[in-house]
């Protein structure tokens, strides 16, 4: 596979750094859909290809691991996330996204121009030095040194912002390969990660992929990931698999929302903040669940699997976790999914969203900000 794209030379292009960055950005686009499979498709024996890979390495965007395999560096990962965020925001309506703040005054990270007299416990890092000195001069009169007293101090007011712990549940089942659904879901998750890091440093955001099982995903693992390939094509499947003595080959492409919710709940219950939320993105009804120490894989979707999933969703809500579920709807075959996501919202008193892959970014970001803002106001 070639990683070059050719265009007319106008004399303005930077032949080194920007060239490497542009090729890296193109690689990142492929990784959104293919994951780390992209590295296995690149012909590293080609001299020109190897030359450009070396340039990207010199820019610190990729590296080789201990086994000599290419991977994206931390610097490259941040570039991918920021690019995802920028791309998403450019596609949103103007002013659609805002910060998740409240009108309540108190200790926080947003400083306003308004000032107030210092009170015991106020953070002196927010000192309005100009007003403080003016008060001291008015009280003391002309002359030096200027001696400050407690009544002279003035501090800027700050806006109250609570922290929030979020887990994004990402469907990795086989059907997510279609219509660009998985690539867009990855872009949304990585864009959220960039936004939280930049705007809400006291927040935590973690990702969980669910398929026949569920597992946490680091940011690099998310970038490297792809939907699980379909390995069973039977029209009806009913398998019970022991979690303690699993066979070597277990079909991975089923949709275990039950396991995803359970793992997310366990992760969030270890967080100290009272504000917790789960953002679930899926394109199908659940076709797998955990029954005791067994994994159940059932297709077509079973009422038993739906009941187990809804019961776990209710446990999340009872634990104080806000659940928002987003169904990726691409054609008329998704009526069952719409009904299931609606039922999820009903039992959790949460949010149900229905959208295409193209609409997912704005839908999720608006929920993350405005929904979280409403939650904070209710708790105030």
Secondary structure, DSSP 8 states (H G I E B T S, - for coil): ----------S---TTHHHHHHHHHHHHHHHHHHTTHHHHHS-TTSHHHHHHHHHHHHTTSEEE-TTS-EEE-HHHHHHHHHHHHHHHHHHS-TT-------S-EEEEEEEEEEEEE--TT--GGGB-HHHHHHHHHHHH-S-SS----GGG-EEEEEE-----EEEEEEE-SGGGGGGGHHHHHHHHHHHHHHHHHHH-TT-EEEEEEESSSEEEE-HHHHHH----------S-EEEEEESSS--S-----S--HHHHHHHHHHHHTT--SS-EEEEEEESS---EEEETTEEEEEES--HHHHHHHHHHHHHHHHTTEEEEEEEE--SGGGHHHHHHHHHHHHHHT-EEEEE-HHHHHHHHHHIIIIIHHHHHHHH-
